[in-house]
Amino acid sequence: MAYMVVFIATRWGSEEGGLNVFNTGVALGMAKVLPKGSRCLCFVEVLPSGDAIPPRGIVLLPHDFKPDSIVDDIRQNLSDVSEGMVRGVLVLGHDVKTGDLAIQTAKLLKGGLAKVQVLSAVISHMDYAAYARQKGHDLVVVEQRAEQQRMIIASADLTFAVGPYLAARFRQSSQSQDERPFLKQLTPGAAEIQPVNVGEGMLQVFVSGRLGLSDDTIKNGILSVEALLRAYDKARKSKLSFFRARGRLFVCGVESDGGSSLLSKLERRAAENAMFSIEPVIFTPEQHENYKLLASSHIALMPSWHEGFGLTGWEALCAGVPLVCSKQSGLAMLIEELRIQLPGQSFSNVELIELRGSKIAGEPQESDVDILSEAIVRLAENYGQRKHDALSLAKHLKVKFSWEDCAFQILSETGWPMANSVSVQWTVRRNMAREAAEGREEVAFLLELLDSPDRVDIGRDWSKLCSAFNYVSDAGKRMNAAECKTLLAQLRPLADLIGNVLKHNFGGYPRETNALRDSGGLDVCWRYMAACKGVSSSFSQFTGLLPTNLLDVILSDGFLRKELLFYLSDFSTEFGRSAKSLAQEFCLHFRELLTSDLKLQIRLARLTAVRPDLLIAFENEMPESPEMTLWQELDAYREESERCRTVEMMSYDIAYLIDKDPLLAPTVLALTTLRPRYEGQAVEQAISFFNVLQGQPVTKEWRGDKRLYAALLSVTMPTSKLLAVLEAMASDEEEAIRWAALDLAFSPVLRTRLEAAHAAQGDDFGSLLRKLGRIIDLAVTADGGHPWLAREFLTHFGAEFIDPSQGTASRRFSVLDFPQSRILIGPMPGVRFESLTGSEHPEVVAARKEVRSSVRRVLLVLPPLSVTSGESRGASATSTPPLGLGLLGTHLAVKGHDIHLVDCHRFPELLDDIIELADSYDIIGCNVVISTLRSTMELFQAIRRKTAHPLLIVGGPAANLDVWRFSAKSDEESEAWDFAIPSAAVNALDDLLQALGSTDPWPSTQHLVANPLSQILSFRGIRESLGSLPKQLDLSWMEIDVDRRIYQGPDGVYEPAHTRDLSGSVHEAHVVMSQGCDWNCAFCTERKDLSGGERRRSVEQVLGSVRKPKKYDFL
């Protein structure tokens, strides 16, 4: 699967301004995030010189602003990368410069590429209406230019703007309220500048941009010089040491021709007072030279009257240089958002100023000179601290913003499957959730929904809603009463709106269905409750934001009602006073639920242990009350309350408690988060130490995050109790505790520790992996499944094989270690339990796609004698499983692939599942003998009539004898299969799996024979390298020990199997001892000239296979 992204700009690099800087950066980022085989084309008017040639993955092409010629070049490049593999083309332009050209190019492409999705995109970089008018342009011309910009934005399939100011400014650009695309904000990647910790010597100031007289009313170049002169005058009078020596002003971006008069004027003004010299730097496309000057400067100035964003100021922040920044800029708005997103970061390194501006070039307002000069002096005061904060902020920006992230933001709006890459998307969204990254943009989205209620689409907009509610939740903690009141007034009608949508979509389902968890509805409800808590100052305000329709949905889900109870407990101090009757009335909702929901009982016990006033809401049902009927039924509540008391009594020695009773571990973790200051508690002791060591509090990813606490707790546990502790955590009521158990079970470091313990006790590693796999299965499947746990499982399992370097454990998991959770990767033939709730959640779907890009699904089949239904499918009486397929499947499972084996001799009824689930596999391979030739042909035909997705492979004696290719009775049968594997199956399948991720022609070798008639293979073509060498012996099978869990039937694992022994206690385990034969019997497919002779496994390997079944848990 490949894509093509086309950029249309004027230059490559920084020449001709910020538009091209942005285009170059996002193109470089795009080339890194697109899947293998994709291509980025960048059309520019003038190709750069040799030193500026872009890296691999980007093709630079000249253009003449004509759509026809650009389309021709795109078509040529599509043919170069095999047009059949390209699933989408995005044509991206910039503002009025190339925006319309991108739109027209995309339209022409759409007409000629029927099977390829073509989209146009426009990025807005400036507000022409504000910018051009200040430069003195004619009003009519300005309006025409602005209208042209609005029309371009309204006409594109996707629209973006650089920074928060332009995003807000152009969100209403389209003429049709209903049809306009939702304009998304883009933030540039952090500039690649190495910060320098300069000392307080000669003051060096940096100002950059298009500094010609024609731009002076916008860029304020003269103002910079006048303000710096006044700053020197003020500072010298106050004897500020920084200004004693003669300074330097680097003026970067002076025009080589038109800027001479401005430059002369600047130099004369500075020379008159001998306070600093002006170092003019003529514009050059070589950014790294300017970056060196910037990094070596003490202060950077961006005093523009107006900037759509302000790349020069952004570069100063990335360089760790204290900055004076105009408030009339998108950068200033972004800085304000960063203050919220980075609460622990000081912004003393930034001075935001508001300027009046001047209509006459070279004659700044006196008030503006004073404002800018005072800001310069303030930055120079206590400069050491300001520089420290600047360097700290630069580190944050480099982590938080990259051109790859910017490119991904663009791709995420396309809807292309690869744009859901979990390794990027979940990280980005999690950070946005923690730091409220969307801010004003997403709140504006909420307000738009109120204006257009028919636009609410939870399935489409759930992520935007969650980000907006995150922002409201976070912002509510810092707002004053009046601001919170405004938000309260907006949230209630929004809750009605969302409640109606959710009720309509899910109201008809019984409680605990998949529907809410398989959509983003669960996330929206959860984040909405957090937002309500953030802006509510009382219990009545909070409950007033929960209309009946939304409350019904929340109470219908086990996770959401536990979270609702948590938020109610935050107001429990009111329950003994004004809110008593209201709390008791509201908590009647929980009466019926408590009797049947054991997990809710446990949550209530933990909350009341820390917030006893919560019991007042259940006063009529309290244990001390004469009416004890309800509480007598709440066994789980009483048992957990007793555990809470035990933990409270000995919180100073929790390791001792958990060593005696591992079931206390989840209780400890729950109470630690609810009330994190248990005196002497071991985990808090470590956390406090980290806080002192780092100089700032240890932060969690979200409110209930218990992973760090659980990791510290595990350190105190002896290895003999660790598995029991993890199992208790994995079965807990709280999703965050199960999440922590899952993370610990996957941890390579913990696994290495447990491996060492198992080795010391003489146990094998396989047994440990099975036990950890069971713990992970418990965490994932508890409560019927939760989307966040499902996503985590897929992410961790994928990481085992996508990035093997991250682990230190000597053995990795395989899908066989997770008999239940593995269904999240894909369906399994013959499995009768239902899919997990939340398995179709958007993030789980995205994680599954990411995993499936590296973890391939392979189905190995021993075909039936017949594919017809009825008696003729009868099962074989033999108890011998397909050992060769078992060896092959074990090998692929160890490599991380999702392997299933179906023995249609034993279970012929599973044939229907094979056909039904065929499109979920990458490869389906059959071990074919002469007697199953026809049934396999018919099976392949049935699959091909249903789907073209999996590669269909034939192996076994029919392929070894080369009779397979001559058994087809029709063209359809001849085209139905893709590869034959006559020998060396282990190596051949490894080669084929590797080829799946390539766009090169399919390989065809003596061990892997491609079908030249296959329609599937024809798209990429076939590269033959058969050679004339004799068949090489495949010895890799000798090293493989069959993992008998691979033999799964409708009733579970069937090998080793019971024998006919009357006691039923004897099992027979089949062992592979040899392969091939030294004899040449004409009737046998294993004769020497076909098999290459007999190869025997060593005695030690055979004995290991004999002993191994004793260690399986199911024996």
Beta strands, then each sheet from edge to edge (+ up, - down):
strand 1: 2-8
strand 2: 39-44
strand 3: 58-62
strand 4: 86-94
strand 5: 117-124
strand 6: 158-162
strand 7: 184-186
strand 8: 204-208
strand 9: 247-254
strand 10: 276-282
strand 11: 299-302
strand 12: 323-326
strand 13: 350-353
strand 14: 857-862
strand 15: 898-903
strand 16: 923-927
strand 17: 951-955
strand 18: 979-981
strand 19: 1002-1004
strand 20: 1009-1010
strand 21: 1022-1024
strand 22: 1048-1049
strand 23: 1052-1053
strand 24: 1057-1058
strand 25: 1067-1068
strand 26: 1074-1075
strand 27: 1095-1096
sheet 1: 3+ 2+ 1+ 4+ 5+ 6+ 7+
sheet 2: 10+ 9+ 8+ 11+ 12+ 13+
sheet 3: 15+ 14+ 16+ 17+ 18+ 20-
sheet 4: 19+ 21+
sheet 5: 22+ 23-
sheet 6: 24+ 25-
sheet 7: 26+ 27-
end
